[in-house]
Amino acid sequence: MAETRQCLGVVLAGGRSTRMGRDKALLEWHGRPLIDHQLALLRRAGAQQARVSGDRPAWQGIVDGLPDAGPLGGLLGVARVVRGETDLLVVPVDMPLLTAPLLARLLAARPEAACVRFSGHVLPMRWRLDATGRQQLEHLAQQADPRQRSLRRLQQLAACIEIDSDDGEAAQFTDCNTMSLWEKLHP
């Protein structure tokens, strides 16, 4: 019988939203802030708990472990706060079209893999937070070259496995990091 690992959902919401011109996480999506939508989505997808990565006291957010290092800094903060071994189901706050079935498929795919993502997409991802993962994060955080402090590089170190998405799922990977993209998704 395969081991069932605990899963913590993580919403990456620590960015400055400079391209958007306002806080993306607080944009209203179907009557509630986008950050709340993403937290609920992670729970529906199978995460036992869901947390926010970013300095967001109203959501008991976990402050980035490395300021201005993007998503990698956010995951570093999570890794320093969360104890034990767990799988992280990681989504950005600005992908409101993701669905629970898509994320549940990511969560269930290749349980032996330390990291899984959809082909051609860095996020969403499932990543194993264990001693090895923590070492990889700390190593990347110490790199002088900011290009080495990326999720893509973390995924390389974790030998990330890619799974396919079908044509009907392609729109779910749309991110809304500018006001014009947001207005196309949410007129």
N, C-alpha and C positions, 0 to 999 in steps of 0.2 A: 504494500500500500504506500502511495506517495505521501511524503511529508507535506502538510499544509502549513505554510509559513504565514505569520501575521503580516498584514499590509497596512501601512500608514499612507494615506493620501496626502499629497503636498501640492498646494496652490502657490506657484511662484508669483508673488505680488510685491516684490521689493523694489521694482524699477521706478524711475522718475517720471515716466510717461511723457518725455520731452517731445516725441514726435506727435503724440496725441494732443498735447497742449493742455491737458487736464488729467486728473487721476483716473486711469482706465478702470481700476478695480471698483470704483464707485459709480460707474455708469449704470444706468438702470436697464436691466434685462428682464422682461416679463414681470415687471412690478417689484423687483428687488435688485440690490446691488450685484453687479457681476461677480464679485468675490463670493457672495453667499450662494449664488447659482453654482459656481464651480465647486464649492465645499459640498453642497448637497449632491452634485453629480458624482463626486468621488465616493461618497457613501453608497449611492445607488449602484455604483459599479462594483462594489465589494470591499472597499476599504473599511476596516473596522473602526478607524478613527481618521479624521482629516484635520490638517493644520495649515496655517498660512505661513509662508516664508516671506518675511519682510517686517519692517518696524511698523506694526499695525496693532496698537494696544487694544482697540475695540474688538479685535479678533484674536487676542492673545498670540499675536504674531511672533515668530522667532526671528530675531534680528540677524542680518547677514553676518556670517563668520568672517568675511573679508569684504569691507566696504568697496563699492564701485567695481565689483568683479562680476556683475551680472548673475545669471542663474547659478553658476558654480559657487559664488559667494553665499548665495541663499542655501544651497545644499550643504555647504560647509557649516553654516549656522545650525541647520537641522541635525547634522551628524554630531555636533558637539553637545546638543541638548538631549537627543533621543538615546536612550540606553538600550543595550542588547542588540540582537539581530532582527531585522525586519526587511520586508520588501517595501520600497517606496514607489507609489504610483504617482508620477509627477506630471502636472499639467500647468500650462501658463494661464494666467488670469484672462488673457485676451483671445482665447479660442472658445467662444460661446456656443459654437455649433457641435462641439464634441457630444457624443451620446454615451449613456451608460453601457449599452451593449458593445460598442466599439472598445471602450476602456476595459470592460470585463473580459473581452477576448484578449487584450494585451496582458491583462493580469494573469490569465490562465495559460497563455502560450509559453511553451518551453520552460517549465518550472525549474529545470536544472540550471538554466542560464543566469548569469549574474546581471545581465542587462538585456532588455528587449525593447525594440522600437519598431515603428512601421517604416517600410522601405521609403527612403527619400525624405524622412522627417526626423528631426532631432527630438521633437516633442510631439505628443506625449511619450513618456517612457516608463518602463518598470526597471528599477535599479536596486540591487541588493545592498543594503546598508549593513555591513559586517566589518570585521577587523581589516580585511583586505580593502574593502571599499573606503573605509576611513583613511587608511594609509595612502590610497591613491588620491583622495581629495586633498589631504594635507600636502602631499608631494606637489600636486598641481598648484595649490595656493602659494607655494614658495617660488614658483617660476617667475623670473624677471620679465619674460616676454608675455604680455597679456594675451596673445593668441594661444598660448599654451594653457591658459586658465579658462577653458571652455567646456561646455557639455560634450561637444563633439570629441574633444581630446579624452575626457573621462570615459566616454563610450568606447573609444579605441582601447584604452587600458583595460576595460572590463570585457573586452572581446564581445561587444554587443551583437546580438542576433537580430536580424531584420525579419519581420513577417510582412506578408502582403496585405494590402487593403484592396477592396474592389472599387470599381468605378463609382458605384453608388455612395461610397464613403468619402470620396475625395474632397467634397466641400467641407467636411467636418474639420479639416486641417487649416481652414482659413483663420488667420489671425487678424485682429483689428487693432493695429498699432498706430493708425492715423485716423483723424476725424472723417476723412472721405471714405475710408474702408468701413468704419463704423456705420456711417449713414447708409451705405449699400446693404449692410446686414440688418440694420435696425432703422428703417426710414421713419 
